Amino acid sequence: MTSASAKTRPLSGLKVLELGQLIAGPFAGKVFAEFGAEVIKVEPPAAGGAQGGDPLRQWRLLHEGTSLWWYVQARNKKSITVDLRNKEGQNIVRRLARDADFVIENFRPGTLEKWGLGYDALAADNPGLIMIRLSGFGQSGPYRDQPGFGAIGESMGGMRHVTGFPDRPPVRPNISIGDALASLHGVIGALMALHHREAHGGKGQVVDVALYEAVFNMMESLVPEYDLFGEIRARIGTGLTNIVPSNTYVTRDGKSVVIAGNGDSIYKRLMHAIDRDDLGQDPALADNRGRVARTGDIDGAIAAWSANHDLDAVLATLKAADVPHGKIYTAADIVDDPQYRARDMICEMKLASGATLKMPGIVPKLSDTPGTLDWVGPALGEHTDAVLREAGYDADEIARLRASGAI
């Protein structure tokens, strides 16, 4: 998967101005960039001893002073430095937004308006503009002005309450899933708005995504179960509430395997494979409702079987029986896996230092207009002069803006 692809990317010709930082906004920008849009990332310039740039550049493990996460999040983007608190910096954004298709922002609601960069102000010069607004609680409602990160969205959206073991406090996935879910909803909404703009008169609109709502949208029948039955879905550890069998089991060599035998015919094959036809052929267990009532018996039988076999033997048996299963992958497993490699999900790119870095491939796979990886995350302000020249600034103006601290 390289930039050498001769196929046209689906978002080629679209321009995105990314004003956000850290995770939610930049993740949305990453998706646009991978599929061909020109994404101009606006970052704060270094000033007064401050390092400048998106704080993500310094998060987690660093290579020669730059976060490895940054390279994944910022690939294919252009970086310009603009001080959004500076009047001249705000004028730069207004000028760049005039011919942009999308503006992405994930500041607290009201921040862009305070800077004169709200949707109404920008759309006055560009009525077709689509603004993707990602925030903790959305642009309206009583919680609008509260700060909100992905962790808060995961909590309020219902995910944390159902994650973990019943005798312990809720746990979180060791990733920023709330931010990523909000980003994906933002991209979906933006492409809907783009279609409407192209089909119905050219007018843009605001795509308003609250992190907690993006998480809540994943919560299946949580609310109907409560409304009709008073059922509050709770934590049950490694299983799935009222879906049996679907759980994680420990093997003899101390490893873990996920077994999803909850389809009726799959369940019978699974029980036959583990020599428990007494359970597999029991008419009372022929459907999920019956199996839920005997969860302990069924899970106990599978757990006893897996505990008597090493992982490789368990995987081989389940594969032969055509039962959905999988070991719990580490990063090392992912990098070495032939399925990941066959589908270009592990890509190698060169850093400025000359080091080769493995990073995730692109999702989804489009047959005729696939996304591509052109370059890793840019250096801070790497494209400032080029972008401003394209926007009509001459060399003297750029020098004056730099001297004033606007860029």
N, C-alpha and C positions, 0 to 999 in steps of 0.2 A: 504494500500500500504506500505509494509515493506520489509526489506531485507530478510525476511523469505521465500519469494517466491522461490519455487523449480524450476521454469522455468529459462532456460538459457537466459541471456540478449544478445541482438543482437551484441553488440560491445565488448563482453567479449574477452579477449586475446589481445586487442589492447592497445597500450601505447601512451599517449599524454603528451607532455611537454608544459606546458602553461607558456609563458614568459610575457604575457600582464598584464595590470592592469586596474582597474576601470570597464568599462562596456563591450565594444565590444568583446575583446578577452576572458575575463572570462565568458561571457554569452555563447560563443561557447563551451568553456571547460565544462561548466555546462551541456550542452546537451549531450556531449560525456560521462560525468561521470554518468548521470542518466541512460544511456542505457548500462552501464557495462564496459566501457573503464577505464583503470587505468590512472587517470589524476593527474600528478605531477605539482603542481602550484609552480613556482619559485617566491619568494618574497624577497625584499631587507631586509637584517638584520638590527636590531636596532644598531645605531652607533652614537657616539658623541652627545648623548642626544636626537637624533631623535627617534621617536617611531618605525619606521620600518614597513614593511608589505605593502600590497596593501592599498592605501588611502581609498578604499571603506570600509575598516574596521571602518572608523570614519565618514562616511557620514550618514546624516539624524538622525533618532532616535536611541539612544544607549541604550543597556541593559548591565549594569555592564561593561561599557567601550567599548562594541562592537556593531557595527551597525546591526540592524535587517535585513537590506538589504544584508549585507555580508553573513548571514546564508543562505539566499536563493541562492545567487550567487555562493557560494563556497561549497555547499553540495556535499558529496561523493568524494571530492577531497583530495589529500594529499598535505601538505604544507611543502616546504623546503625553507630555507633562503640561498640565494647566492647573492653575490655582483657582478653584471654583469660588473661593471667597473674595477674589480680586475682581473688581469691576471689569477690567480689561479681559481677564480670564473668562468671565461670564459672556462677554461679547464674542469671544472666540467660539464658545460652545454654541451660541445663537447662530453664528455664521455657519458653522459646520452642520448644524441641524437643518439648515434650509434645504439641503439636497439629500438628507438622510431619509431612509425608509423607516428605520426603527431607532428609538432611543431606549436603552435599558438602564434602569436605576433601581437601587435597593437601599436608599437612604430612609430615615424615619419620615413618615408623611409630613409634608409641610416644608421640608428642608429645601427642595428645589424651588418652591414658591418663594421662600425667603431670599433666595439668590436670583429671583427673576427668571427662573428656568423651568417653571411649571408647564404643564401641557398646554394650557391656553396661550401662554406667552410664545411658546415655540410653534404651536400650530397656527398662530396668526400669520407667520411667514411661510408656513408649510402645511396647508390644510390636509395633505395626505399623510402626515406623520402618524406613526403608530408608536405609542409609548408603552413599554412593558414595565409595570411598577410592582416590585416585589418587596413585601414588608411583613413584619411579624403578624399584624392583625388587620391589614387592609387599609384602604384610604377612607373608611368611614366606620362608624360605630363607637361605642364608649371607650374601647381599648385602643383606638387609633393612634394615640400619641405615645403609647408605652413602647419602650424598646423590646424587640423580640428577635431572638436568634432561633436557629433550627431546633435546638434542644427544647425551647419553650413551645415551639410549634408541635413537636413530637408529643409533648406532655399534654397540651391543651387539645390536640387533635385526637387523642385517645390511644395512641400507639404505645406509650410507655406503660400505661396501666395493665395492658395485656401481655407485656413482655417480661419474662423471668419466671421465677419459681414462687409458688403461693406463700411460702414461709419466709420470704425475703423481700426487701424493697424492690420496686421496679428497676430494671436495668435498661441501658441504652445500647444500641448497636455501636460498635467502635468506628463509626463513620458518620458524616454529617448528612444523614438521609433526608431530614426535613428540608434542608436547603435544596438538595438535588431534586426532590419531588416538586418543590415550588418552581424551580427553574424549568423543569420539563412542562409543567402546566403553563408557564409563561410562554414558552416557545409554541406550544399547541395553540394557545389563544392568539398569539401574534400571527401565526400562519392563517388562522381563521379570519382575523381582521384584514390580513393582506388579500385574501380571496374576496372578501366583501368589498374592499376598496377597489379592486380591479373589476369586479362585476357590477358594482352599483354606484358609479359616479365619482370615484376617486377620493372619497373622504376617509381620513384616518380616525382612530379612536384610542381610548385607553384600555389596556389589558391590566386589570387589577387582581393580583394574586396575593392572598394572605398565606403565610407559611402554615398556620394551623389548619386552614381550609384544604390545602393541598394534601396534608397528612390525613385529615378527616375523610377526604375523598377515597382513601384507600381502605377504609375501615369496614367494608363489606356490609353485613346486616346488623351491625352493632346497635344502631338506634331502633330499627324495627323490632329486634328481639326484646329490647327494654320496653318499648311502647306497648307491645301486645302481651308480653309474658312477664314483664318486670324483671327480666334476666339481665344481669350486668356481667358481661363476659369478663373473666378474670384470668390471672396468670396460671398456667398449668405446666410450666417448665418447658420441656422439649417437644411436647405434643401439640395437637391442633384441636381446639375445643369441638367436641361432638363429631369428629371425623376420625374413624378407626378402621385399620391401624395406619397411623402416620406419625412416626416418632424417630428419635435417635437412639441407637443401641450401641453398647460397648462390646468390642470383640475381645477374644482371648488375649491378644497381644496389646491390649490397652488402647486401641484406636476406636474411632467412632464412625458409624455408618447410618445414613438416613435411609429409611425404608418407607415407601409410600404405597401400601397395599390396600388402599381404601376403595378401589373399584371392586364391584361385586365379583367379577370373573378373576380379577387380579388377586383378590383375597384368597380365592380357592387355590390358585396356582402357588401362591406364597405358602399356604398351609401344607400343601402337598410337598413343596420343596424342603420344608423343615420337618417333614415326617409327622405332621399333626393333622392328618385327614379327619380325625375325630372332630376338630374344630372347623375344618374347611367344609365338611359335608353336613354339618349340623344345620337343619332347616331354620332354626331360630337365629342363625348368624348369617343368613343369606343376603341380608341387606344392611345398610349402614345403621339404621335405627336399632336393629337387634344387636349389632356389634357394640354400639355405644353402651348398652346395658351390661356388656361383659368386657369392658375395656381392660380391666385388670387381668383377666384370664388370658386375653389375646396378647396384650403387651408382655405379660409374664412369659408366655410361650416363646415369643420371638426373642425376648431378652435372654432366656435360658439357652436357646439355640445359638445366638450370636456369641455368647460368652464361652461357648465350647469350640469356637473356630477362630482362626486367625483372619485378619481383614481380607487378604487375597482370596482365601477360600470362600468367605462370605460373598464377596463381590462376584466370584465366578458362578456360584450357585444361583444367585439372584439374576444374573445375566442370562443364564441358561433357562431359567423359569420365566423370563420376560417380565420381571417385576421392576417397576421404577425404583431406583436406588442410587446412592452416591456416597462416596467418602466425603469427609469434611476437608475441603481444600485449604491449604496454606498458600502464601505467595509463591513458595518454591514449587508446590504442586501445579499452580496455574502456569508458571513460566515453562515447566517441562511437559505440559499436557499436549498431546497431538491434536486434540480437537480445537484448542485455542489457536494453535499454530496454523492449522489447516484453514481456519477462517480469518486469518490475519488479525487476530485479537491481541497478539503480542508484536509490537512494532519496535524497530530500533532506529534511533535518530542521533545525529551528532550534536553535541553541545559545542559552545564556543571554545571550550577548553580542548576540544578534540576527543573527549571521552564519548563513548557510545552509551546511550541510555535506553533501556527497554521501558516501554510505556504502553498503556492500553490502546487497542485499536478503536475503530469507529463503529458506532451503533446508531441507527439500523443499517443493514446492508441493502442498498438500492441496486437493482440489476443493471440499469442503463445509465444512471447518473450518480455514481457512488461518491461519498465523501473521500477526501484525501488529506494527508498530513504534509504540509509544505515546509514548516519550520517550527522549532521549539519556541517557547515563550520569549518575547523580545526583551532586549535590554531596556532599562528605564529610559523613556524618551527617545528611543532609537529612531522613531519615524516623525518626530515633531516637526522638523524643518520641511520635510517632504510633504506632509499633510497640509501644513499651513501654506506652502507655496501653491499647492493644488487648489486651496481655498481662496487664493488671490492675494495673499500677503507677499510683499516683496522683501528683499534681504534686509533693507534698513528697518522695516517694520518689525521683522522677526528679531533683529538685534535689539531694538528698543523694548520689545515685550520681554525678552530675556533679561535685560538689564533691570527692568522694573519688577521682576519676580513673578510676572503673570504666567510665564512658562518656565 
